[in-house]
């Protein structure tokens, strides 16, 4: 009988945990930026689409083949934290420009610059698609 009293509380807690995965495209991008700014490498990597992860691995491998040994990090995740990463700034403004099915386009203002960001829904979560420009 006592267990029934706690069932609504348990369901509410589980629902709250599940809502983390029911985030909006802009929430997911905010999560990516927060992970970058906090140097949470694995968390930031998890916010990337599978295609983006594969592209970053390939870019790392290509750079390593051309660069002097030891100058390119072994782990492609480290490429997320270079000083050239323009999206790794606190967000001033973010807006969902369009969303259809498993794709969304965001307009992001950060550090006085405006960027268009593509998001894709994979495995029930919104992920950053860094490969969108390569598909044109």
ABEGO torsion letter per residue (X at the ends): XAAAAAAAAAAAAAAAAAAAAABBAAAAAAAAAAAAAAGBAAAAAAABBAAAAAAAAAAAAAAAAABBBGABBABAAAAAABAABAABBBBABBBBABBBEABBBBBBBBGGBBBBBBBBBBGGBBBBBAAAAAAX
